[in-house]
Amino acid sequence: MELELRDRIVLVTGASRGIGLACAKAFAAEGARLVLCARDPEVLAAARAQTGAAASYAVDLRDADAAARMVEAVERDVGAVDVLLNSAGAARRSPVDELDASRWHAAFDAKFFTYIHVIDPLLKRMAARGSGVVINIIGSGGRVATPIHLAGGSANAALLLATAGLGAAYASRGVRVLGISPGLTDTDRVAEGFEAAARAAGISVKQARAQSVADIPIGRMAAPEDIAALAVFLASARAAYATATTFTLDGGRNPVVL
């Protein structure tokens, strides 16, 4: 299937590892002109080498001004962004008894505001041009509350609402806003979650992982590439009627109707 993404300018945040890197590679395979953003300059440089990206920017997106300057630099130096894929930041998982005000704030800074700080200036530019796609990698924790992911899940829930609301608000101006909510995905971030689950339950990390995977009807965690495959489709003209919604990819773990 031809997705018509060749030479489209795609900005991927959180592009240095995990789902973000998998998405960057998938867009590169479709011939897109990639721009990568992440915090760690060394890891980001390795990701740029792997993907052949046109440019990369080492930025802490928790800083709204730094994020806005990055957007301005991308559009000045590379060109108008056609697709924004947000995968930056992740809230640290912790048992509920370890939560305090600082961890709640950190969760929203890491997951919610790292997205909003890029979405806000870029979405307005896209609307002025009359075209663009924003895809947010969110997480199923925004719909299903778990005691080791309450702070991060709350940030995800806020992103779900922002995705729906912004998608509806900007649809008439030619911009689509969508989300993908992965369930358990084989990344370093999820591995940290197993450590928190093990502490909370008083079991080994290996047991925590086995118990979690046993709850997935499809029989395995997602690979980052599973998420990336949906992302490139949603960014393409083949999904032109999709907006203001989030797609859950959890292997059937939470078979609910919302």
C-alpha positions in Angstrom: 0.0 0.0 0.0 1.4 3.4 -1.0 1.1 5.7 2.0 2.3 8.9 0.1 4.7 9.9 2.9 7.7 10.3 0.7 9.4 13.6 1.3 6.9 14.6 4.0 8.6 16.3 6.9 8.0 14.3 10.0 9.1 15.5 13.5 9.5 12.7 16.0 10.0 13.6 19.7 11.4 11.0 22.0 13.1 9.6 18.9 16.2 8.2 20.5 14.8 4.9 21.9 11.8 2.6 22.2 8.6 3.4 20.4 9.8 6.8 19.2 12.9 5.3 17.5 10.7 2.5 16.0 8.4 5.2 14.6 11.3 7.2 13.2 12.6 4.1 11.4 9.1 3.3 10.0 8.7 6.8 8.6 12.2 6.6 7.2 11.3 3.4 5.4 8.4 5.3 3.8 10.8 7.9 2.4 9.9 10.7 4.8 12.3 13.5 5.7 12.9 13.0 9.4 13.6 15.4 12.1 14.4 13.9 15.5 14.2 15.3 19.0 15.3 13.9 22.3 17.1 15.0 25.4 20.4 13.0 25.3 22.7 14.3 22.5 24.8 11.2 22.3 21.8 8.7 22.1 20.1 11.1 19.7 23.2 11.2 17.4 23.1 7.4 17.2 19.4 7.5 16.3 20.1 10.0 13.6 22.8 7.7 12.1 20.4 4.8 12.2 17.5 6.6 10.5 19.3 9.0 8.1 17.4 11.9 9.6 17.7 15.3 8.0 18.2 17.0 11.4 18.1 16.4 15.1 17.7 18.6 18.1 18.6 17.8 21.7 16.0 19.5 23.8 14.3 19.1 27.2 10.7 19.4 26.2 9.6 20.1 29.8 10.8 23.6 29.1 8.1 25.3 27.1 10.4 28.1 25.7 13.0 25.5 24.6 10.3 23.5 22.8 8.9 26.5 21.0 12.4 27.5 19.9 12.9 23.9 18.6 9.7 24.1 16.5 10.8 27.5 15.1 14.2 26.1 14.2 12.8 23.0 12.5 10.5 25.0 10.3 13.2 27.6 9.5 16.0 25.1 8.8 14.2 22.0 7.4 10.7 23.2 6.3 7.1 23.1 7.3 6.3 20.1 9.4 3.7 17.8 7.9 3.5 15.2 10.7 4.3 15.5 14.4 4.8 12.2 16.2 5.0 12.7 20.0 6.7 10.0 22.0 8.8 12.1 24.4 8.9 11.5 28.1 7.4 8.9 30.4 6.3 9.1 34.0 8.1 6.9 36.4 6.0 4.0 37.7 5.8 3.6 41.4 3.6 1.8 44.0 0.9 4.1 45.3 2.4 4.4 48.7 5.5 5.9 47.2 3.5 8.8 45.6 3.8 12.3 46.8 3.1 15.8 45.4 6.5 16.0 43.7 6.0 12.7 41.9 2.5 13.8 40.6 4.0 17.0 39.3 6.9 15.1 37.7 4.5 12.7 36.0 2.7 15.6 34.3 5.9 17.4 33.4 7.4 14.2 31.9 4.4 13.0 29.9 1.7 15.7 29.5 3.7 18.9 29.1 6.4 17.4 27.0 3.7 16.8 24.4 1.7 20.0 24.9 4.8 22.2 24.7 5.4 21.0 21.1 1.8 20.5 20.1 0.7 24.1 20.9 3.0 26.1 18.7 3.1 23.5 15.9 -0.6 22.9 15.7 -1.2 26.6 15.2 1.3 26.7 12.4 -0.3 23.7 10.8 -3.8 25.3 11.1 -2.5 28.5 9.4 -1.3 26.3 6.5 -4.5 24.3 6.4 -2.8 20.9 6.7 -1.0 18.6 9.2 -1.2 15.5 11.3 -0.4 15.1 15.0 -0.1 11.6 16.5 0.4 11.2 20.2 1.7 8.0 21.7 -0.2 7.9 25.0 -0.7 4.7 26.9 -3.5 2.4 28.0 -2.9 3.6 31.6 -5.0 6.6 30.7 -8.1 4.5 30.5 -7.4 1.7 33.1 -6.2 2.7 36.5 -3.4 0.6 38.0 -1.9 1.2 41.5 1.7 1.4 40.2 0.9 3.9 37.4 -1.6 6.4 38.9 0.3 9.6 38.4 1.5 8.7 34.8 -2.0 7.2 34.0 -3.6 10.5 35.0 -1.2 12.4 32.7 -2.2 9.9 29.9 -5.9 10.5 30.6 -5.3 14.2 30.2 -3.6 13.6 26.9 -6.5 11.5 25.8 -8.9 14.4 26.4 -6.5 16.9 24.8 -6.2 14.6 21.7 -9.9 14.3 21.3 -10.6 18.0 21.9 -7.9 19.4 19.7 -8.8 16.9 17.0 -12.4 18.2 17.0 -11.4 21.8 17.2 -8.9 21.8 14.3 -10.6 19.3 12.0 -12.3 22.1 10.0 -8.9 23.7 9.5 -7.3 20.7 7.8 -5.4 19.3 10.8 -5.9 15.8 12.2 -5.0 14.9 15.8 -4.9 11.3 16.8 -3.6 9.1 19.6 -2.2 5.6 20.0 -2.4 4.0 23.4 -0.1 1.0 23.6 -0.5 -1.6 26.3 2.6 -3.4 27.6 5.3 -2.9 25.0 8.8 -4.4 25.1 10.8 -1.2 26.0 13.1 -0.1 28.8 10.3 2.0 30.3 8.0 -1.0 30.7 10.9 -2.9 32.2 11.0 -0.2 34.9 7.3 -0.8 35.5 7.9 -4.4 36.2 10.4 -3.4 38.9 7.7 -1.2 40.5 5.1 -4.0 40.3 7.5 -6.4 41.9 8.1 -4.1 44.8 4.4 -3.5 45.3 3.6 -7.2 45.3 6.7 -8.5 47.0 7.6 -10.8 44.1 10.5 -11.0 41.7 10.7 -8.9 38.6 10.6 -12.1 36.5 7.3 -13.1 38.2 5.9 -9.7 37.7 6.7 -9.8 34.0 5.2 -13.3 33.6 2.0 -12.4 35.4 1.5 -9.3 33.2 2.2 -11.1 30.0 -0.2 -14.0 31.0 -3.0 -11.4 31.1 -2.6 -10.5 27.4 -4.9 -12.7 25.2 -2.6 -12.4 22.2 0.1 -14.0 24.2 2.9 -11.5 24.1 3.8 -7.9 24.7 3.8 -5.5 21.8 7.0 -4.8 19.9 7.7 -1.1 19.3 7.4 -1.9 15.6 3.8 -2.9 16.1 3.0 0.6 17.3 5.1 2.2 14.6 3.1 0.3 11.9 -0.1 1.9 13.0 1.5 5.4 13.4 2.7 5.6 9.8 -0.8 4.5 8.5 -2.6 7.1 10.6 -0.2 9.7 9.4 -0.9 8.9 5.8 -3.7 10.0 3.4 -5.1 6.5 3.7 -6.4 7.5 7.2 -7.7 10.9 6.0 -11.0 10.6 7.7 -9.6 9.7 11.1 -9.2 12.4 13.8 -10.1 13.2 17.4 -9.8 9.6 18.6 -7.2 7.3 20.1 -6.6 3.7 19.1 -5.7 1.2 21.8 -3.1 -1.5 21.0 -3.0 -3.8 24.0 -3.3 -7.3 22.5 -6.9 -7.6 23.9 -5.9 -7.1 27.5 -8.7 -4.7 28.3 -11.6 -5.6 25.9 -13.9 -2.7 26.7 -16.3 -0.5 24.7 -15.8 3.2 25.3 
